[in-house]
Amino acid sequence: MSAESIPPPDLVTINIGNTHTSATAWTFANELPETKEWPSDFRSMATVAKYASAAKHVVIGSVVKQCTSKLFNDLSTLGCKPQFFRIDIAPKIEIVPNPPERVGDDRIAAALGVLDIDETSPWVVIDAGTAVTCNAIRPALGDALPRFEGGLIFPGAAMCLKSLNQGTAQLPELKSAALETSGFDFIGRNTESAMLSGVLAMQSETIRSVIEGQRMMLGGHARIAITGGGAGFLIDALRRSGGTKYDLVYQPTLVHRGLCAAWKAAK
């Protein structure tokens, strides 16, 4: 099939995060979704718009207002009218934290994503990005909507490594990408491995504690989902530090799955 004859995606979902912007193209007939990623900056928004504009429908979720405005203008220039999550598309979930509009689109979309996987179970959802969020989700009971109960937010791996470098005289500057090849151990044999494993140990222990607390509040049988750019190397650390008893569902496109589910529910 030539490039000219390939049908456009039915839907492109866009998630503008603090560090990265990702777009997932959904063709509902028979293809698996395709996801691409760019930096969350003004220059990249034109490229994101060009990628998304071929789709029949575009849905945007964002936590960066400036990039959202730029992307909207770029899409409009290309003749594309996107829908905005929680403005044009109301999520069918009760948002408990007050005020609800202060809760990031990514947290709500991830909640819808796990409910799309299993709508009968409570969930603890971990999104390991620039910041790490751990959120508690209750399923719908009777005629009531499912509930986003709230959660905790703490620094992600990149922020932790940056603070170690900037707050000390001798610790080097390390990028979070180094975590992908560093592995995890409880004893670091050099400064770099001590920093990298130290950050992972801190995060995994924090997450394990939050999981236990939230599962107890949700009834003790909640499932665990993990997503975000830092999820891959965090899973290994979490399991090695005692998280093997959890049924961990790794879903790298969880936010996009939630945006897609919200769009379908609003049709």
Buried (B, 14 or more C-beta within 10 A) or exposed (E): EEEEEEEEBBBBBBBBBBBBBBBBBBBEEEEEBBBBBBEBBEEBBBBBBEBBBBBEBBBBBBBBEEBBEBBBEBBEEEEBEBBBBBEEBEBBBBBEBEEEEEBBBBBBBBBBBBBBBEEEBBBBBBBBBBBBBBBBBBBBEEEEBBBBBBBBEBBBBBBBBBEBEEEEEEBEEBEBEBBEEBBBBEEBEEEBBBBBBBBBBBBBBBBBEBBEBBBEBBEEEBBBBBBBBBBBBBBBBBBBBEBEEBEBBEBBBBBBBBBBBBBEEBE
